[in-house]
Amino acid sequence: MERGTNHYSEFRRPLEVHKSNREGQVKVSSTTMSNSKPVFAVPLAPAEKHKSHHHHATMSSANLKQAPTQQKSKTETTEGIGIMGPPAAPPSHSRSGAVKQDQNVPSSQQSHTTTGRRSIRLSDDGKGGARRWTLNDFEIGRPLGKGKFGNVYLAREKKSRYIIALKVLFKKELQRANVEHQLRREIEIQTHLRHRNILRMFGYFHDESRVYLILEYAPGGELYKLLTSQPHKHFTEEASANYIHQLASALSYCHSKNVLHRDIKPENILVGTDGEIKIGDFGWSVHAPSSKRETVCGTLDYLPPEMVEGRAHDKTADIWSIGILLYEFLVGRPPFETQSYNSTYDKIMRCEYTFPEHVSSGARDLIIRILKKDPRARLPLDEIIVHPWVAQHVPQEK
């Protein structure tokens, strides 16, 4: 099955079950930046032409084009996200990757801003309270990625100088794809999660045409791109064990909060400043206290048999995804990947896969214990964390 790319979360329609399509989604810049020495591209004025895609200026006040002073507008109140007002033109994506300032780069001249109910404490209001955010609070840098519903930009909050990733989504595209509910759910869930291996969402705000998500900046980019850049297109056993340990810890935390992710795959995992991984894209996640879900979502290669069949599923669906990921980390492709939807479906239902010779017996044992057709037979997350193969490669905390 085909593979493509995704970055800083992208919302997709429910599968009805569909196979992964990594074409035409977010295109990520190959530049990897340190959070301590970020590089910004100077946003171009509407009349200017993009002369070079590779010219970046170092971060300084002189090198950042600040948004003009925003005019006051009437206040709009929202519950969650207000998808209202006239829609903006969708982003224009050229093959060259050039960014058109008048459509893609956020500008406070284009619309009035309404703040959401949630906010971040990058800086406060001077009275000890949390600030409400507008586009004028941020200096916008280079694009980090682009997708179907909008773009992600490197940005900096002016007062605190805090570096973030600003995801800009076009309401018109969200409405057209009927995914407003997924956006609301992602915000509601992700803003409440606090774990080192989960991408932080600090808050959001919106205007008449766009929704802005204020996200933690992960300078290492997608784990998928790191995986495919390896000499043999797969990770070492030591790296794989460390990643699985972090994933199991993060998912264990999610499950303790009754949150199921349901779309764990390399494209939805980012790499932080210190090489740690961070789960992102909670568009398919759900808060499900003690109940089973029947919605089909995610990407076929990573779905467990019960979801492929459209049966009810629970947190054990995320455990299955860890087994798929571990196999892909070690081999370079998912275990059930084929050239057709039907054969992939059949392999998943039969749990039919083989191991290359280089995969160790310890890693095989862990994968076999996770990829069980019966959800109740899958190794629990706490046992994955202490599995002998994981413990062999992951330094134990004292």
BATOR-47620 format. One record per residue (C-alpha): residue in one letter; x, y, z. Coordinates in steps of 0.25 Angstrom, whole numbers, padded with zeros to 4 digits, always signed. Layout:
BEGIN
aXYZ ...
END
This chain:
BEGIN
m+0000+0000+0000 e+0005+0014-0003 r+0011+0023+0008 g+0011+0038+0008 t+0014+0049+0019 n+0007+0056+0029 h+0011+0067+0039 y+0006+0074+0051 s-0007+0067+0050 e-0017+0066+0038 f-0031+0063+0039 r-0037+0052+0030 r-0051+0047+0026 p-0055+0034+0033 l-0048+0022+0026 e-0061+0014+0022 v-0049+0007+0023 h-0038+0014+0014 k-0024+0011+0012 s-0013+0020+0015 n-0010+0031+0005 r+0002+0039+0007 e+0001+0047-0006 g-0004+0061-0005 q-0004+0063+0010 v+0006+0072+0017 k+0019+0075+0011 v+0030+0076+0022 s+0042+0085+0020 s+0055+0077+0021 t+0062+0087+0030 t+0063+0082+0044 m+0065+0094+0054 s+0069+0094+0069 n+0059+0101+0078 s+0070+0109+0084 k+0074+0115+0070 p+0062+0115+0062 v+0062+0120+0048 f+0051+0129+0042 a+0048+0133+0028 v+0044+0147+0026 p+0029+0148+0022 l+0028+0154+0009 a+0019+0166+0007 p+0007+0163-0003 a+0014+0171-0014 e+0027+0164-0013 k+0031+0151-0021 h+0037+0139-0015 k+0051+0139-0021 s+0057+0128-0013 h+0052+0116-0005 h+0064+0114+0003 h+0068+0128+0008 h+0066+0129+0023 a+0069+0140+0032 t+0074+0138+0046 m+0064+0141+0057 s+0063+0155+0061 s+0053+0166+0062 a+0059+0173+0050 n+0057+0160+0042 l+0043+0157+0046 k+0031+0165+0039 q+0021+0168+0050 a+0007+0168+0047 p+0000+0182+0046 t-0008+0188+0058 q-0021+0181+0058 q-0034+0188+0058 k-0044+0185+0069 s-0056+0177+0064 k-0069+0173+0071 t-0067+0162+0081 e-0072+0148+0078 t-0074+0137+0088 t-0071+0123+0085 e-0074+0109+0091 g-0062+0101+0087 i-0059+0106+0072 g-0068+0115+0065 i-0068+0112+0050 m-0075+0125+0046 g-0073+0136+0037 p-0070+0137+0022 p-0059+0127+0018 a-0046+0131+0013 a-0040+0126+0000 p-0033+0112+0002 p-0018+0111+0002 s-0011+0111-0012 h-0001+0100-0013 s+0009+0101-0024 r+0019+0089-0027 s+0031+0098-0024 g+0025+0100-0010 a+0025+0115-0011 v+0016+0122-0001 k+0007+0132-0006 q+0006+0143+0005 d-0008+0148+0002 q-0014+0134+0004 n-0005+0126+0013 v+0003+0134+0022 p-0006+0139+0033 s-0008+0154+0033 s-0016+0162+0044 q-0021+0172+0032 q-0029+0161+0026 s-0039+0158+0037 h-0043+0161+0051 t-0039+0151+0062 t-0047+0144+0072 t-0040+0137+0084 g-0044+0123+0088 r-0048+0119+0102 r-0034+0113+0105 s-0021+0120+0105 i-0007+0118+0108 r+0002+0125+0119 l+0014+0128+0110 s+0011+0142+0116 d+0000+0147+0125 d-0009+0159+0125 g+0000+0166+0135 k-0011+0163+0146 g-0007+0149+0148 g-0018+0144+0139 a-0017+0136+0126 r-0016+0144+0113 r-0026+0144+0101 w-0019+0142+0088 t-0019+0149+0075 l-0011+0148+0062 n-0004+0161+0066 d+0002+0154+0078 f+0011+0145+0069 e+0023+0148+0059 i+0021+0138+0048 g+0032+0130+0042 r+0035+0120+0031 p+0025+0109+0028 l+0027+0096+0034 g+0017+0089+0026 k+0004+0090+0018 g-0008+0081+0016 k-0022+0080+0012 f-0028+0089+0022 g-0017+0099+0024 n-0003+0101+0028 v+0007+0101+0040 y+0017+0112+0042 l+0028+0114+0052 a+0024+0125+0061 r+0028+0133+0073 e+0020+0139+0084 k+0025+0154+0084 k+0024+0157+0099 s+0031+0144+0104 r+0039+0141+0092 y+0034+0126+0093 i+0035+0118+0080 i+0023+0110+0076 a+0017+0104+0064 l+0004+0111+0059 k-0005+0103+0051 v-0015+0111+0042 l-0027+0104+0037 f-0037+0109+0027 k-0052+0109+0032 k-0057+0107+0018 e-0049+0094+0016 l-0052+0089+0030 q-0067+0091+0026 r-0066+0085+0012 a-0059+0072+0018 n-0069+0072+0030 v-0058+0071+0040 e-0062+0082+0050 h-0065+0072+0060 q-0052+0065+0059 l-0045+0079+0061 r-0053+0082+0073 r-0050+0068+0079 e-0035+0070+0076 i-0035+0083+0084 e-0043+0078+0095 i-0035+0066+0097 q-0021+0071+0094 t-0021+0083+0102 h-0024+0075+0115 l-0012+0065+0113 r+0001+0067+0120 h+0012+0057+0117 r+0026+0058+0112 n+0023+0049+0100 i+0010+0056+0096 l+0011+0069+0087 r+0005+0080+0095 m-0006+0089+0090 f-0006+0102+0098 g-0018+0108+0092 y-0026+0113+0080 f-0032+0125+0075 h-0040+0128+0062 d-0045+0139+0053 e-0056+0140+0042 s-0049+0130+0033 r-0038+0123+0040 v-0035+0115+0053 y-0021+0116+0059 l-0016+0105+0068 i-0004+0108+0077 l+0005+0096+0077 e+0018+0092+0084 y+0029+0092+0073 a+0036+0079+0071 p+0049+0083+0063 g+0052+0068+0059 g+0040+0067+0050 e+0032+0055+0047 l+0037+0041+0052 y+0033+0035+0038 k+0044+0044+0031 l+0054+0040+0041 l+0051+0026+0039 t+0052+0027+0024 s+0065+0034+0025 q+0072+0023+0032 p+0083+0016+0024 h+0075+0003+0023 k+0061+0010+0024 h+0059+0004+0038 f+0063+0007+0053 t+0073+0000+0061 e+0067-0009+0072 e+0072+0000+0083 a+0065+0012+0076 s+0053+0004+0074 a+0052-0001+0088 n+0053+0014+0093 y+0043+0019+0084 i+0033+0008+0088 h+0036+0010+0103 q+0032+0025+0101 l+0020+0022+0093 a+0015+0012+0103 s+0017+0022+0114 a+0009+0033+0107 l-0002+0023+0103 s-0003+0018+0117 y-0005+0032+0122 c-0016+0035+0111 h-0023+0022+0115 s-0023+0027+0130 k-0030+0039+0125 n-0040+0030+0117 v-0034+0036+0104 l-0033+0026+0092 h-0024+0031+0081 r-0028+0022+0070 d-0018+0027+0059 i-0004+0023+0064 k+0006+0023+0052 p+0019+0029+0049 e+0013+0041+0042 n+0006+0045+0055 i+0018+0045+0064 l+0028+0056+0064 v+0042+0057+0070 g+0046+0067+0081 t+0058+0076+0084 d+0065+0064+0091 g+0061+0053+0081 e+0049+0049+0090 i+0036+0046+0082 k+0023+0053+0084 i+0010+0047+0079 g+0001+0058+0072 d-0011+0058+0063 f-0022+0055+0073 g-0033+0057+0062 w-0037+0043+0063 s-0036+0042+0078 v-0048+0040+0087 h-0051+0042+0101 a-0058+0029+0104 p-0060+0026+0119 s-0063+0011+0120 s-0069+0009+0107 k-0066+0003+0094 r-0066+0010+0080 e-0071+0006+0067 t-0066+0017+0058 v-0056+0012+0047 c-0044+0022+0047 g-0029+0023+0045 t-0021+0016+0034 l-0023+0002+0029 d-0009-0003+0031 y-0010+0001+0046 l-0024-0004+0049 p-0027-0016+0057 p-0036-0027+0052 e-0048-0022+0061 m-0047-0008+0055 v-0045-0014+0041 e-0058-0022+0042 g-0065-0010+0048 r-0067-0016+0062 a-0067-0009+0075 h-0053-0006+0080 d-0046+0000+0092 k-0032+0004+0097 t-0026-0010+0092 a-0027-0004+0078 d-0016+0006+0082 i-0008-0006+0088 w-0009-0013+0074 s-0003+0000+0067 i+0009-0001+0076 g+0012-0015+0071 i+0010-0010+0057 l+0019+0002+0059 l+0030-0007+0066 y+0030-0016+0054 e+0031-0004+0044 f+0042+0002+0053 l+0050-0011+0051 v+0047-0015+0037 g+0044-0001+0030 r+0029-0005+0026 p+0016-0009+0033 p+0015-0024+0035 f+0002-0025+0027 e+0006-0015+0015 t+0002-0020+0001 q-0001-0014-0012 s-0016-0016-0011 y-0026-0012+0000 n-0033-0026-0001 s-0020-0034+0002 t-0016-0024+0013 y-0030-0026+0019 d-0028-0042+0018 k-0015-0042+0024 i-0020-0033+0036 m-0031-0043+0038 r-0022-0055+0038 c-0011-0048+0046 e-0002-0053+0035 y+0012-0047+0035 t+0027-0051+0034 f+0040-0046+0041 p+0053-0043+0033 e+0065-0050+0039 h+0071-0038+0045 v+0060-0036+0055 s+0064-0042+0068 s+0056-0053+0076 g+0053-0043+0087 a+0047-0033+0078 r+0039-0044+0071 d+0034-0049+0084 l+0029-0035+0088 i+0022-0033+0074 i+0015-0047+0075 r+0010-0044+0089 i+0004-0031+0084 l-0002-0034+0070 k-0013-0044+0075 k-0026-0044+0068 d-0033-0046+0081 p-0032-0032+0088 r-0032-0038+0101 a-0020-0046+0098 r-0011-0034+0095 l+0000-0031+0104 p-0004-0019+0113 l+0004-0006+0113 d+0010-0007+0126 e+0016-0021+0122 i+0021-0015+0109 i+0029-0005+0117 v+0036-0016+0125 h+0037-0026+0114 p+0051-0032+0115 w+0055-0028+0101 v+0050-0013+0104 a+0058-0014+0118 q+0070-0019+0111 h+0071-0006+0102 v+0065+0005+0111 p+0073+0010+0123 q+0065+0007+0136 e+0061+0019+0144 k+0067+0019+0158 
END
